[in-house]
């Protein structure tokens, strides 16, 4: 327990130092603005369910991922549970690779630039997002959930290897990459079949 407590405390100290730099680079949104973003995303989700409109689905997934990524970027301890990987793979399967890449650029790249989070491992992770979405695009006949879980695992293993080579801290690997891996696996297991059935 003491070991894990030290990891968390170490992560917190690193994040507090980075947060002070991010606040200098970017003007943080108020809590009301963040809550408004979540409410708007929920409203878009309801309209997308009612209409089965792919454009509204894209807006919902893009807005939700962008708001969550911003919120996570500005947190003291950054547990990356934003759904942009699951969302992009769903968009690739239902709307095409172009829509998925535009969603990723807006919800991850632009957000990380604004919050000062863009670094070497973030850029490599973005390249991996493109790679796994390309695989999803070129394998349209494979079961969405099975292929999605395989691609999430593939991205995690490749990024883990790269992060170890870049000597990324174990705290960041645990809170960002392991958390992201587990959350995306759960999204595919719980929502994968439902989501693809609603919007395919």
N, C-alpha and C positions, 0 to 999 in steps of 0.2 A: 504493500500500500504506500509506503514511504517513497518507493522508487517512482511510482506513477504520480504521486503528489509533486515530486521534484520536477518531473517532466512537464506537468501542467503549469507549475509556477515558472519554470524556465520559458515555456511558450508564452505565458502572460507577459513576462518582462520583455521578450523580443517584440511581441505585438504592440505593447504600449509605446516602445521606442519607434516602431514603424508607423504607428497611428499618428504620433505627433508630427512626423514628416508628411503624412498623407493630408493632414488637416491644413498644412501650409500650402500644399499643391492644389487642393481642391476645396470648394466651399461645400461643406456637408449639408445635405437636405435635412429639414426638420422631421421629427417623428410624425407629424400630421401629414406631411407630403408622402412619407413612406406608407403610412396606413391608407392614404388615398390611392396609392398605387396598387396595394393589395385589394382594395375594394373594387377598383376599376377592373383588375384582372379577374376577380370573381364574377363581376357582371358580364364580362366578355365570355367567360366560361359558360354561364347560363345561356346566353344568346347563341353560342356555338352549339350547345347541346340541342337547343330547340330547332335551330335552322339547319344543322349539319353543314354549315358554311365553312369551307376550308380557310377562307380569308380571316374569319373571326377566330378560328382555331389558331392560326399563325400568330395573330395579334395577342391572343391570350397567352400562349406559350412564350412568346418573345417578351412580353411585358412582365409576366411572372418571373421568368428567369433573370431578366435584367434587374428587377427590384430586389430579388433574393440575393443575387450576386453583389449588388451594391451594399445591401444590408450586411452580408457576411464580410465583405472587404473592410467595412468600417467597424467590425466587432473587435473586442479585445482579444478573444480567442477565436480563431477562424476555423470553424468546422464546416467544411464545404459540402453542404447537402442540397445545393441548388440543382434543379432538374434539367439543366440545359443539355446534358448528354442524352438522356432519355427523350427529351423533347425534340432534339435535332434528328435523332434516328426515327422517331415517329413521323416527323415532317418529311424526311427523305422517303419513307415508305408510302406516305399518303399524297404528298404534293410534289416531290422531286428534290434533287440535290441542290438546285439553285435557291429554293426557298429555305432549305435547311442552313446553307452557308450564310445567307443574309441574316437569318435569325441568330446564328452564332456570332457573327461580326458585331451585331448590335448589342446582344445580351452579355457577351463576354469581353471581346476585344475593346470595344468602346468604353465599357464600364471599368475595366482594369486600367485603361489609360487615364481615365478621369480620376480614379482613386489612387493612382500611383502604384498600382499592383503589378504592372507589366514588367516582367523580368525574364531571364533565360528559361526557367522551367515553365513559366506561364506560356511563353511563345511556343515551346516544344509541345506543351499540352494542347495548344490550339491546332498545331499541325496534326497531332494525333486525332483530334476531333474530325478534321477534314478526312483523314485516312479511313477511319472507321465508318464514316458516312458514305464514302465512296464504295466501300465493301458492301454496305447495306444496299446501296443503289444498284450495284451490279449483280446482286443475288436476290431478285424480287420473289423468286419461288420458294425460298427457304422460310420456315416458320419465323414470324417476327420476334416472338419471345425468346426462342432458343438462340437465334442468331444474335439478338440484342445482348443476351447474357454473355455469349462468347465474346462479342466485341467489347463489352464493358471490361471483362476479365483481361482481354488482350491489351487494351489501352492501359489498364492498371499495371500490368506486368512490365510493359515497355517503358512507361513513365517512371515506374519504381526503379528500374535499372538505370535510366538516365539520371534520376535524382541522386542515386547512390554515387554515380560517376561525378556528378556536379557537387557532391558532398553537401547536399541539402540536409538540414537538421532533422533528426529523428522526430522531433516534435511536429515539424511541418508535415512530414510524411504521414504521421499518425492522424493528425487532426484534419488535414486537407485531403490526402489521397485515399487513405483507408476509409475515412468517413464517406467520401464521394463514391467509392467503390460499393460499399455496403448499401448506401441509399439508392443508388441506381439499380442494383440487383433487386432490391425490394420493390422498386417501382415497376420493373419488368414482371416480376412474379405476381404482384397484386393488381396492377393496372394494365399490363401489356395487352392481354386478349381483349379486355373491355375497350381500351382506347382504339385499337386497330379495328375492332368491330363497329364502333360508332362512326369513324371517320374515313375508313378505307373507300 
